[in-house]
């Protein structure tokens, strides 16, 4: 999910709070929808990619990683804390169903922030049975599962002619 959780700027505080609440609800709706769809399958493992511009901004919350100015509805410290806590709660919810492999995937708006949240998630879950966190500093991530190889990337650094899709 390319949530851009803090991207709702230029609106009054009460409206911004409502929109952030909506973004949080979208996060939980997506998790619960996927769990409901897989309920009869008894998953062996859950792959939970995080990052992908989850935060929308980087560099003290005023620009993207590339320096493009963007507005934000929330100060960067508050966004970071609320975001990592939401992700941690999501991981705990998923872990109640099956072991969780968290894979941090860089976006193009929040590369530094995504790396930082990956480190916080690793520190939070490094001793938790049933949770792994891959925060390796690569643009593409690959996950082997039985006879399948899954490739994860944001796509912003991929050249279209070589893309299989």
Number of C-alpha atoms within 10 A of each C-alpha: 12 13 16 18 24 26 20 21 15 11 12 11 12 9 14 19 15 13 19 18 13 13 18 16 12 14 17 16 12 12 16 15 11 11 18 11 9 11 11 8 9 10 12 9 16 18 15 16 18 21 28 25 25 25 28 30 32 24 16 11 24 17 18 23 19 13 12 12 13 16 17 23 21 19 12 19 11 10 19 20 11 14 18 20 15 15 19 16 13 16 21 17 16 21 18 10 15 17 19 22 20 21 21 28 26 30 26 19 26 25 24 17 25 27 18 15 22 23 18 17 23 18 12 13 17 14 10 11 10 16 21 18 22 17 22 14 12 11 17 16 19 12 14 9 10 6 6 8 10 10 10 17 19 17 15 13 12 12 8 10 7 7 8 5 5
